[in-house]
Amino acid sequence: MTQTEQAKHRSPLANILTYGLGLVVNKGVALIMLPIMANYLVPAQIGRLDLLASIGAVTGIVITFALHEALYRFVGEEQSRGKQFQKASQIFTVTCLVSFLIATSLFLFINWLNPVSFELVSTTELNLLLVCASLEGILGLSTAWLRMQDKAITFLIISVGATVLQIGLILTVLFNQPSVELILACGAATYTVQAIALLFINRFSVTLPNRKKLISYLSYGGPLMLTALVGFSLNGAERFFVAYSTDLNTLGQYAIAIKFSFAMCILVQPFGMWWMPKRFKVMTEQGYAKTSEITQLGIIYITALTVSIAFAAKAFILLALPDAYLLSAQLVIGTLLFAWFKEVAELLNIGILYKKKTKLQLWISTGSSVLGLLLMWTLGQYGVWGIVFALVAAQATKAVCVYIFSQQQAPLPYLPQVFMMNIGTLVLCLLLAFNLNSLWGCLLFAALTAIISVLPAMLFRGIQYKLRSFVISILMVLNKKKTRHNHC
């Protein structure tokens, strides 16, 4: 049996779990390496790495041109395996050409045509970033092709292998000669090895599409690339404002804090992977009431994660990181707050998508991004806390706008008291976490506040019924045991 045939016989749940494991391993490497890197690098070096990562992210968005999304759209509609591979090869060839042209232009700008000198980063660092960014499109498209063929095991092997290689290289650098340039070189080497492995596995042919298809591929990817750039303004661009308004040392503190918010977002993904694909089906088959109930239960879950991680992150920083990173223990409260609004907005965005008003969604995203950029520029004079406040305000505005316009398109019967209890619990717990400096107190409240945060779920009748049934069943079991004991 070939690998493709084996993939077809694997259950969808097994594939989802495999992809999830690969995602956690790949994305979780930053958290795994956090205490090690913090003990070998000073905050200024961490800040420098974070700034470079943001530059690499925005460069990668431009270079990839979102052509991996074109793979889903144009290849997914084909039924024949041969035609799918032919179109995939065409899009792969276009991706390579676009990446080469943009990367070459950026290389010339960095090394020869650059009219100004870079103060915070070196030319060598930018060149190493460019290597990684130029391979982003190839890696994204190649792994997308693996997922389309349900080659989950291959995807997992590639993800784990690349992660192990990168960790090994970074540890070698940290133990011998810790430097930002060498750590970036580790990333470039890992990307190169991963790209070569994927080229060998997929064996795409070099096939140029005709002019009509080329225009259709680029026309599809271009707007998505611009949308990604809009999203980057509230999820990455703030690093530039922090570096400009303060210094690399403060940016390093912020970089540590934002990683815990990233961890919270990762933990939200299992609920999203389960709920997002079926929410419109639930609206159609089970009604608006059921949809609103599950959505609010999801918000309760996000709140419980946020307050629990707020205390756990502070305990981790106090316990595992050097004293130089104590500011991160305070900043994590602010970063978790705007991450909460971001995740809640994703859950509330039902009516807009249900009515297929994607232009309205783009306008909301653009408006909140412009607001965030203006606030960061204005409040940057107040340092990193001014920028954190700007992000909270922008994400909160986006969440409120999404709620209002989504309700106009499809009014869901949300329970206002659940929203009020959620927000009240969130604010009180985050204020407590901000002012609590006891290690054992943080550990205790990490568990306690998570339990308190789920209490609003008791307001739903379905939850009340299930809880009542559970309690009754427990009492019946205890009563049977007591009766047997008396008979004995």
ZISULTA-V43940 format. One record per helix or strand. SS is the DSSP state (hx for helix, st for strand). FROM is the first residue (numbers start at 0). TO is the last residue. If there is no record, write none. Layout:
# ZISULTA-V43940
[[SS,FROM,TO] [SS,FROM,TO]]
This chain:
# ZISULTA-V43940
[[hx,2,8] [hx,11,26] [hx,28,39] [hx,42,63] [hx,66,74] [hx,80,112] [hx,122,147] [hx,151,176] [hx,179,201] [hx,210,231] [hx,237,244] [hx,247,285] [hx,287,319] [hx,322,347] [hx,350,353] [hx,357,381] [hx,383,408] [hx,415,434] [hx,438,452] [hx,454,458] [hx,460,486]]
